[in-house]
């Protein structure tokens, strides 16, 4: 797919309600498919074997907390073909 | 009398010249001549120059004279407005004279009553200098009213001209005559501006003539004998809700039955002003010292005006942000005592149906106008479905219709922190702006109070802490009241009411990040309500810290 696609969601959650969002992402990784949609727009992500995973945490003035989780990867452009298992020699 | 030598002299000249120019215009209409035409055009340049000189002097005096008092500045501003409008009248005269050249037969104009209109204009012009000199308010009002008289006369001539045009003869001439009458009518608009500038100079207040008349009538109906010029009208604040509010005080003390010194004059649409009057009367019967006394009320056309007692004190938002903590705590204590007395006295066992979600729906267009992205669309994150704002509102509305407040009390109806006054010397709380007052759920007043603190765009940590302190103080007080009265649905109603106040407050907030914070909190509360379905609403617990920023 060409062009940029974007999905944004911003909310308040508490310790209980946030779990269903994180759980949904976990399941997406297990299935190697995460669908993010907003009315008519849809982004389908396929996290595969190699993903970059970084975590950043911050505590400011003793009260402001931030936990940043970033997961990124590139979709392969060329699909590698598995070599044929049989060799044919003809003359 | 205060004068500005030179400037006053110039004003005298421009007023005389414009009066002469108007007289010459009448003469020209009666008997056009090349000589008079040229004289009028030349005189117009002189009047233009005079206006520029006066404007320069006005700005230069305001800029350079450091010792000017407010009334001096008002006078200079008035002189500037008067001269600009005089010059405009002279321009209209030139326009009239120029239009005359398009008439094949100038006598055609004499079939219409321009003379009466020009006589009115000349009368008004001749009053300007004496009115300014004597500070004669009645004279200023007469100048204002000239516009109304001219409008009526214009209408009569306009109707006649239309009737003639429909006959299909002499159309170019008739249209030219119509233009001439239009210019004469526009001279009336400039005279109105001059009259209002004179009122401004005399009473020191920018006030529209309709508001002025309303004030005058209200004062006279209140039995106040002074002429309006003896009253010191001082605008002290404006409101977002479209009412004009000013403080009326007496210039000198005298023995009057009503304490005119320190009254508040309000003027606005009948619905709002009469609701406020009725509320004030009801509150006065129940709690005489809590709200202002009504001195006078008057309806005129679509508007009404109200004269009420001026209550001393600081608004609670001023207290929260500026006063020392012990004073603030004292104010909060008095507020608690006051609320307790009101709620206990007026508590009636009649349950109240609330409409917090409906109030969001009613204001959603206002919110969207300011924040285009306020409404969330339906979303999905993996298998997790996220409701749209509309869906949240719809479902919450259904739930709310099943929950009632177990009892009603007399509520303020717009219990914003700036509608509460604290009079420290008398240790009293006063309520103002009571036009939405009714028997209802006390949670409404509490939630509006809490969010009116929260939504103050104050981001300094120390000040925020004070606001949080006020919020916590009144919230805990209200929660204790709920417990004492076995109000089991206090938390869930508070969730609805806070969702409403967070949401609708954003229509006054242009700080995108701050309004988003409030919108997201509103969404969070609605999601918490939906997540609680299936369990008793009396078990619902308000999310901790929801109203602390």
Interface residues (C-beta under 8 A of the other chain):
Chain A: X7 X9 X10 X11 X12 X13 X14 X17 X20 X21 X23 X24 X25 X27 X28 X34 X35 X36 X37 X38 X39
Chain B: X377 X378 X379 X380 X381 X382 X383 X384 X386 X516 X520 X521 X523 X524 X527 X528 X531 X543
